Amino acid sequence: MARNIVDELVALVARELKIDPESFGPETPLFENGLELDSFAVVDLVTRVETHFGIQLSDADFRPENFTDFKTLGGVVEGYVADKSDA
């Protein structure tokens, strides 16, 4: 069964940032008009995502459009998870 990356990201953020998971979802913006994450929180989030999924994001992944919401970040992570499972 395929993992639902976006749901795992939402659960990870809810647990780590101690936010009610019912208060946000896959299309919640990570920055403005959403979770209002700052640059320190993003660095922490990336570290936790990499550890949780056993991946390493490349420098090229650190573009604003990849961190719009959980769905866009999930798409980036999904590529790495798929590559890892193909190896």
The first five atom37 places (N, CA, C, CB, O) and aatype in JSON, in Angstrom:
{
  "aatype": [12, 0, 1, 2, 9, 19, 3, 6, 10, 19, 0, 10, 19, 0, 1, 6, 10, 11, 9, 3, 14, 6, 15, 13, 7, 14, 6, 16, 14, 10, 13, 6, 2, 7, 10, 6, 10, 3, 15, 13, 0, 19, 19, 3, 10, 19, 16, 1, 19, 6, 16, 8, 13, 7, 9, 5, 10, 15, 3, 0, 3, 13, 1, 14, 6, 2, 13, 16, 3, 13, 11, 16, 10, 7, 7, 19, 19, 6, 7, 18, 19, 0, 3, 11, 15, 3, 0],
  "atom_mask": [
    [1, 1, 1, 1, 1],
    [1, 1, 1, 1, 1],
    [1, 1, 1, 1, 1],
    [1, 1, 1, 1, 1],
    [1, 1, 1, 1, 1],
    [1, 1, 1, 1, 1],
    [1, 1, 1, 1, 1],
    [1, 1, 1, 1, 1],
    [1, 1, 1, 1, 1],
    [1, 1, 1, 1, 1],
    [1, 1, 1, 1, 1],
    [1, 1, 1, 1, 1],
    [1, 1, 1, 1, 1],
    [1, 1, 1, 1, 1],
    [1, 1, 1, 1, 1],
    [1, 1, 1, 1, 1],
    [1, 1, 1, 1, 1],
    [1, 1, 1, 1, 1],
    [1, 1, 1, 1, 1],
    [1, 1, 1, 1, 1],
    [1, 1, 1, 1, 1],
    [1, 1, 1, 1, 1],
    [1, 1, 1, 1, 1],
    [1, 1, 1, 1, 1],
    [1, 1, 1, 0, 1],
    [1, 1, 1, 1, 1],
    [1, 1, 1, 1, 1],
    [1, 1, 1, 1, 1],
    [1, 1, 1, 1, 1],
    [1, 1, 1, 1, 1],
    [1, 1, 1, 1, 1],
    [1, 1, 1, 1, 1],
    [1, 1, 1, 1, 1],
    [1, 1, 1, 0, 1],
    [1, 1, 1, 1, 1],
    [1, 1, 1, 1, 1],
    [1, 1, 1, 1, 1],
    [1, 1, 1, 1, 1],
    [1, 1, 1, 1, 1],
    [1, 1, 1, 1, 1],
    [1, 1, 1, 1, 1],
    [1, 1, 1, 1, 1],
    [1, 1, 1, 1, 1],
    [1, 1, 1, 1, 1],
    [1, 1, 1, 1, 1],
    [1, 1, 1, 1, 1],
    [1, 1, 1, 1, 1],
    [1, 1, 1, 1, 1],
    [1, 1, 1, 1, 1],
    [1, 1, 1, 1, 1],
    [1, 1, 1, 1, 1],
    [1, 1, 1, 1, 1],
    [1, 1, 1, 1, 1],
    [1, 1, 1, 0, 1],
    [1, 1, 1, 1, 1],
    [1, 1, 1, 1, 1],
    [1, 1, 1, 1, 1],
    [1, 1, 1, 1, 1],
    [1, 1, 1, 1, 1],
    [1, 1, 1, 1, 1],
    [1, 1, 1, 1, 1],
    [1, 1, 1, 1, 1],
    [1, 1, 1, 1, 1],
    [1, 1, 1, 1, 1],
    [1, 1, 1, 1, 1],
    [1, 1, 1, 1, 1],
    [1, 1, 1, 1, 1],
    [1, 1, 1, 1, 1],
    [1, 1, 1, 1, 1],
    [1, 1, 1, 1, 1],
    [1, 1, 1, 1, 1],
    [1, 1, 1, 1, 1],
    [1, 1, 1, 1, 1],
    [1, 1, 1, 0, 1],
    [1, 1, 1, 0, 1],
    [1, 1, 1, 1, 1],
    [1, 1, 1, 1, 1],
    [1, 1, 1, 1, 1],
    [1, 1, 1, 0, 1],
    [1, 1, 1, 1, 1],
    [1, 1, 1, 1, 1],
    [1, 1, 1, 1, 1],
    [1, 1, 1, 1, 1],
    [1, 1, 1, 1, 1],
    [1, 1, 1, 1, 1],
    [1, 1, 1, 1, 1],
    [1, 1, 1, 1, 1]
  ],
  "atom_positions": [
    [[0.84, -1.18, 0.0], [0.0, 0.0, 0.0], [0.89, 1.25, 0.0], [-0.96, -0.01, 1.22], [1.84, 1.35, 0.77]],
    [[0.56, 2.18, -0.88], [1.36, 3.4, -0.98], [1.14, 4.29, 0.24], [1.02, 4.18, -2.27], [0.03, 4.37, 0.78]],
    [[2.2, 4.94, 0.66], [2.1, 5.86, 1.78], [1.44, 7.15, 1.3], [3.49, 6.15, 2.38], [1.67, 7.59, 0.18]],
    [[0.63, 7.74, 2.14], [0.06, 9.03, 1.81], [0.98, 10.09, 2.42], [-1.42, 9.17, 2.34], [0.86, 10.46, 3.58]],
    [[1.88, 10.57, 1.6], [2.93, 11.51, 2.02], [2.32, 12.77, 2.63], [3.83, 11.88, 0.82], [2.78, 13.23, 3.68]],
    [[1.32, 13.33, 1.98], [0.73, 14.58, 2.46], [0.12, 14.39, 3.85], [-0.36, 15.09, 1.47], [0.31, 15.24, 4.73]],
    [[-0.6, 13.3, 4.05], [-1.17, 13.04, 5.38], [-0.07, 12.87, 6.43], [-2.06, 11.78, 5.35], [-0.21, 13.32, 7.56]],
    [[1.02, 12.22, 6.05], [2.14, 12.06, 6.98], [2.77, 13.41, 7.32], [3.2, 11.12, 6.4], [3.15, 13.64, 8.47]],
    [[2.87, 14.3, 6.33], [3.42, 15.64, 6.58], [2.52, 16.42, 7.54], [3.58, 16.41, 5.25], [3.01, 17.05, 8.47]],
    [[1.22, 16.37, 7.3], [0.27, 17.08, 8.18], [0.39, 16.54, 9.6], [-1.18, 16.93, 7.66], [0.44, 17.31, 10.56]],
    [[0.43, 15.22, 9.75], [0.53, 14.61, 11.08], [1.85, 14.97, 11.75], [0.4, 13.07, 10.98], [1.89, 15.25, 12.95]],
    [[2.94, 14.97, 10.98], [4.26, 15.32, 11.51], [4.26, 16.75, 12.04], [5.34, 15.14, 10.42], [4.74, 17.0, 13.15]],
    [[3.74, 17.67, 11.26], [3.72, 19.08, 11.68], [2.79, 19.25, 12.89], [3.26, 19.99, 10.52], [3.13, 19.98, 13.83]],
    [[1.65, 18.6, 12.87], [0.73, 18.71, 14.01], [1.4, 18.23, 15.28], [-0.56, 17.9, 13.76], [1.31, 18.87, 16.33]],
    [[2.09, 17.1, 15.19], [2.75, 16.53, 16.37], [3.92, 17.41, 16.83], [3.25, 15.11, 16.07], [4.03, 17.72, 18.01]],
    [[4.77, 17.8, 15.91], [5.98, 18.52, 16.28], [5.72, 19.97, 16.69], [6.96, 18.5, 15.13], [6.39, 20.5, 17.58]],
    [[4.74, 20.6, 16.05], [4.45, 22.0, 16.39], [3.29, 22.11, 17.38], [4.12, 22.78, 15.13], [2.88, 23.2, 17.76]],
    [[2.77, 20.94, 17.79], [1.68, 20.89, 18.77], [0.49, 21.74, 18.32], [2.18, 21.37, 20.13], [-0.01, 22.59, 19.05]],
    [[0.06, 21.47, 17.09], [-1.08, 22.15, 16.5], [-2.17, 21.11, 16.29], [-0.71, 22.86, 15.14], [-1.89, 19.98, 15.89]],
    [[-3.4, 21.48, 16.56], [-4.53, 20.58, 16.35], [-4.59, 20.21, 14.86], [-5.86, 21.23, 16.82], [-4.74, 21.09, 14.02]],
    [[-4.48, 18.92, 14.53], [-4.49, 18.51, 13.12], [-5.81, 18.81, 12.41], [-4.18, 17.03, 13.01], [-5.87, 18.82, 11.19]],
    [[-6.86, 19.06, 13.18], [-8.15, 19.41, 12.58], [-8.18, 20.88, 12.14], [-9.28, 19.14, 13.56], [-9.09, 21.29, 11.43]],
    [[-7.19, 21.67, 12.56], [-7.2, 23.1, 12.26], [-6.49, 23.45, 10.96], [-6.55, 23.85, 13.39], [-6.47, 24.61, 10.55]],
    [[-5.92, 22.45, 10.29], [-5.27, 22.7, 9.0], [-5.28, 21.42, 8.18], [-3.82, 23.23, 9.19], [-5.56, 20.34, 8.7]],
    [[-4.95, 21.55, 6.91], [-4.98, 20.39, 6.03], [-4.0, 20.5, 4.88], [0.0, 0.0, 0.0], [-3.13, 21.37, 4.9]],
    [[-4.13, 19.65, 3.89], [-3.17, 19.58, 2.79], [-2.97, 20.88, 2.02], [-3.61, 18.54, 1.84], [-1.89, 21.13, 1.49]],
    [[-4.01, 21.71, 1.95], [-3.89, 22.94, 1.17], [-3.65, 24.18, 2.04], [-5.14, 23.15, 0.36], [-3.72, 25.3, 1.55]],
    [[-3.37, 23.97, 3.31], [-3.05, 25.08, 4.2], [-1.68, 25.65, 3.83], [-3.08, 24.64, 5.69], [-0.7, 24.9, 3.79]],
    [[-1.61, 26.95, 3.55], [-0.31, 27.56, 3.25], [0.66, 27.41, 4.44], [-0.48, 29.04, 2.89], [0.25, 27.48, 5.6]],
    [[1.92, 27.21, 4.12], [2.92, 27.1, 5.17], [3.34, 28.46, 5.71], [4.15, 26.35, 4.65], [3.83, 28.58, 6.83]],
    [[3.13, 29.5, 4.9], [3.56, 30.83, 5.3], [2.36, 31.75, 5.48], [4.53, 31.42, 4.25], [1.54, 31.53, 6.38]],
    [[2.24, 32.76, 4.65], [1.2, 33.78, 4.8], [-0.19, 33.18, 4.72], [1.36, 34.85, 3.73], [-0.47, 32.3, 3.9]],
    [[-1.06, 33.67, 5.59], [-2.46, 33.25, 5.64], [-2.62, 31.76, 5.9], [-3.16, 33.61, 4.33], [-3.59, 31.13, 5.49]],
    [[-1.64, 31.21, 6.6], [-1.69, 29.79, 6.93], [-1.03, 29.54, 8.27], [0.0, 0.0, 0.0], [-1.42, 30.11, 9.29]],
    [[-0.01, 28.69, 8.26], [0.7, 28.38, 9.51], [1.64, 29.48, 9.95], [1.47, 27.1, 9.34], [2.07, 29.5, 11.1]],
    [[1.98, 30.4, 9.03], [2.85, 31.54, 9.36], [4.22, 31.08, 9.85], [2.19, 32.41, 10.43], [4.77, 31.65, 10.79]],
    [[4.78, 30.04, 9.2], [6.1, 29.56, 9.58], [7.15, 30.62, 9.25], [6.44, 28.23, 8.88], [7.03, 31.32, 8.24]],
    [[8.16, 30.73, 10.09], [9.28, 31.62, 9.79], [10.44, 30.77, 9.28], [9.71, 32.45, 11.05], [10.32, 29.55, 9.19]],
    [[11.55, 31.41, 8.94], [12.67, 30.69, 8.34], [13.25, 29.63, 9.28], [13.76, 31.66, 7.93], [13.69, 28.57, 8.82]],
    [[13.26, 29.91, 10.57], [13.77, 28.92, 11.52], [12.87, 27.69, 11.58], [13.9, 29.54, 12.92], [13.35, 26.56, 11.65]],
    [[11.56, 27.92, 11.54], [10.61, 26.81, 11.57], [10.73, 25.97, 10.3], [9.17, 27.34, 11.72], [10.56, 24.75, 10.35]],
    [[11.01, 26.61, 9.17], [11.17, 25.86, 7.92], [12.4, 24.97, 7.98], [11.26, 26.83, 6.71], [12.36, 23.82, 7.55]],
    [[13.5, 25.49, 8.5], [14.71, 24.68, 8.64], [14.43, 23.49, 9.54], [15.88, 25.53, 9.22], [14.84, 22.37, 9.24]],
    [[13.74, 23.72, 10.64], [13.38, 22.64, 11.54], [12.45, 21.64, 10.85], [12.71, 23.2, 12.81], [12.63, 20.43, 10.99]],
    [[11.48, 22.14, 10.1], [10.56, 21.28, 9.37], [11.3, 20.41, 8.37], [9.51, 22.11, 8.65], [11.06, 19.2, 8.3]],
    [[12.2, 21.0, 7.6], [12.96, 20.24, 6.61], [13.78, 19.15, 7.28], [13.88, 21.18, 5.79], [13.82, 18.02, 6.8]],
    [[14.42, 19.47, 8.38], [15.21, 18.47, 9.1], [14.33, 17.31, 9.56], [15.91, 19.12, 10.32], [14.7, 16.15, 9.42]],
    [[13.18, 17.63, 10.09], [12.26, 16.59, 10.56], [11.7, 15.76, 9.4], [11.12, 17.22, 11.36], [11.54, 14.55, 9.52]],
    [[11.39, 16.41, 8.29], [10.89, 15.7, 7.11], [11.96, 14.75, 6.57], [10.46, 16.7, 6.01], [11.67, 13.59, 6.26]],
    [[13.18, 15.24, 6.47], [14.27, 14.39, 5.97], [14.48, 13.18, 6.88], [15.57, 15.2, 5.86], [14.66, 12.06, 6.4]],
    [[14.45, 13.4, 8.17], [14.63, 12.3, 9.12], [13.46, 11.32, 9.04], [14.76, 12.84, 10.55], [13.66, 10.1, 8.98]],
    [[12.26, 11.83, 9.04], [11.06, 10.99, 9.03], [11.0, 10.09, 7.79], [9.8, 11.86, 9.08], [10.67, 8.91, 7.89]],
    [[11.32, 10.65, 6.64], [11.21, 9.9, 5.39], [12.52, 9.25, 4.96], [10.71, 10.8, 4.3], [12.55, 8.5, 3.98]],
    [[13.61, 9.54, 5.67], [14.91, 8.97, 5.31], [15.42, 9.47, 3.97], [0.0, 0.0, 0.0], [15.96, 8.71, 3.17]],
    [[15.25, 10.78, 3.74], [15.66, 11.38, 2.47], [16.56, 12.58, 2.74], [14.43, 11.81, 1.64], [16.74, 13.0, 3.88]],
    [[17.13, 13.12, 1.69], [17.93, 14.34, 1.77], [17.52, 15.25, 0.61], [19.48, 14.03, 1.73], [17.8, 14.94, -0.55]],
    [[16.86, 16.36, 0.92], [16.46, 17.29, -0.13], [17.7, 17.95, -0.72], [15.49, 18.36, 0.42], [18.68, 18.19, -0.02]],
    [[17.65, 18.23, -2.0], [18.78, 18.9, -2.65], [18.6, 20.41, -2.54], [18.9, 18.47, -4.14], [17.51, 20.9, -2.25]],
    [[19.68, 21.13, -2.77], [19.62, 22.59, -2.73], [18.6, 23.13, -3.74], [21.01, 23.19, -3.03], [17.95, 24.15, -3.49]],
    [[18.45, 22.44, -4.87], [17.52, 22.87, -5.91], [16.07, 22.81, -5.44], [17.69, 22.02, -7.15], [15.21, 23.47, -6.02]],
    [[15.79, 22.03, -4.41], [14.42, 21.9, -3.89], [13.99, 23.11, -3.06], [14.3, 20.64, -3.06], [12.8, 23.3, -2.82]],
    [[14.93, 23.9, -2.63], [14.62, 25.03, -1.74], [14.2, 26.25, -2.55], [15.84, 25.37, -0.86], [14.87, 27.28, -2.58]],
    [[13.03, 26.09, -3.2], [12.42, 27.17, -3.97], [11.06, 27.45, -3.32], [12.27, 26.79, -5.51], [10.39, 26.52, -2.87]],
    [[10.66, 28.7, -3.28], [9.4, 29.04, -2.62], [8.21, 28.22, -3.12], [9.11, 30.5, -2.82], [7.34, 27.86, -2.33]],
    [[8.15, 27.93, -4.4], [7.01, 27.2, -4.94], [6.92, 25.76, -4.41], [7.08, 27.17, -6.45], [5.85, 25.16, -4.49]],
    [[8.0, 25.21, -3.88], [7.97, 23.87, -3.29], [7.47, 23.87, -1.86], [9.36, 23.26, -3.34], [7.22, 22.81, -1.28]],
    [[7.31, 25.04, -1.28], [6.88, 25.17, 0.11], [5.59, 25.99, 0.22], [7.99, 25.82, 0.95], [5.36, 26.66, 1.23]],
    [[4.76, 25.93, -0.81], [3.5, 26.68, -0.81], [2.56, 26.14, 0.25], [2.84, 26.62, -2.18], [2.03, 26.89, 1.07]],
    [[2.35, 24.82, 0.22], [1.45, 24.16, 1.16], [1.91, 22.71, 1.31], [-0.05, 24.24, 0.68], [2.95, 22.32, 0.77]],
    [[1.14, 21.92, 2.03], [1.54, 20.52, 2.26], [1.5, 19.68, 0.99], [0.64, 19.9, 3.31], [2.28, 18.74, 0.84]],
    [[0.59, 20.03, 0.08], [0.49, 19.27, -1.17], [1.74, 19.47, -2.03], [-0.76, 19.68, -1.95], [2.26, 18.52, -2.6]],
    [[2.21, 20.71, -2.12], [3.39, 20.95, -2.95], [4.63, 20.35, -2.31], [3.59, 22.45, -3.18], [5.45, 19.75, -3.0]],
    [[4.77, 20.49, -1.01], [5.91, 19.88, -0.32], [5.82, 18.36, -0.43], [5.96, 20.32, 1.17], [6.83, 17.68, -0.6]],
    [[4.61, 17.83, -0.32], [4.41, 16.39, -0.46], [4.85, 15.87, -1.82], [0.0, 0.0, 0.0], [5.38, 14.77, -1.92]],
    [[4.62, 16.66, -2.86], [5.06, 16.27, -4.2], [6.57, 16.14, -4.29], [0.0, 0.0, 0.0], [7.08, 15.22, -4.93]],
    [[7.28, 17.06, -3.66], [8.74, 17.0, -3.64], [9.2, 15.76, -2.88], [9.34, 18.27, -3.0], [10.04, 15.0, -3.36]],
    [[8.65, 15.57, -1.7], [9.03, 14.42, -0.87], [8.7, 13.12, -1.57], [8.32, 14.48, 0.5], [9.47, 12.17, -1.51]],
    [[7.55, 13.06, -2.22], [7.12, 11.84, -2.9], [8.13, 11.39, -3.95], [5.76, 12.06, -3.55], [8.36, 10.19, -4.11]],
    [[8.72, 12.33, -4.66], [9.75, 11.99, -5.65], [10.93, 11.3, -5.03], [0.0, 0.0, 0.0], [11.46, 10.34, -5.59]],
    [[11.36, 11.76, -3.88], [12.48, 11.14, -3.19], [12.12, 9.77, -2.62], [12.96, 12.05, -2.08], [12.91, 8.83, -2.69]],
    [[10.92, 9.67, -2.07], [10.49, 8.39, -1.49], [10.35, 7.35, -2.6], [9.14, 8.55, -0.72], [10.74, 6.19, -2.42]],
    [[9.81, 7.74, -3.74], [9.66, 6.83, -4.87], [11.02, 6.38, -5.38], [8.86, 7.49, -5.99], [11.21, 5.2, -5.67]],
    [[11.97, 7.32, -5.49], [13.32, 6.97, -5.94], [13.97, 5.99, -4.97], [14.18, 8.23, -6.09], [14.67, 5.06, -5.38]],
    [[13.75, 6.22, -3.69], [14.34, 5.37, -2.66], [13.79, 3.95, -2.73], [14.1, 5.96, -1.27], [14.52, 2.98, -2.56]],
    [[12.49, 3.84, -2.97], [11.88, 2.5, -3.03], [12.21, 1.78, -4.32], [10.37, 2.6, -2.88], [12.13, 0.56, -4.37]],
    [[12.58, 2.52, -5.38], [13.0, 1.89, -6.63], [14.43, 1.37, -6.57], [12.87, 2.88, -7.78], [14.83, 0.52, -7.36]],
    [[15.19, 1.89, -5.61], [16.61, 1.52, -5.53], [16.8, 0.11, -5.0], [17.37, 2.51, -4.65], [17.93, -0.36, -4.86]]
  ]
}
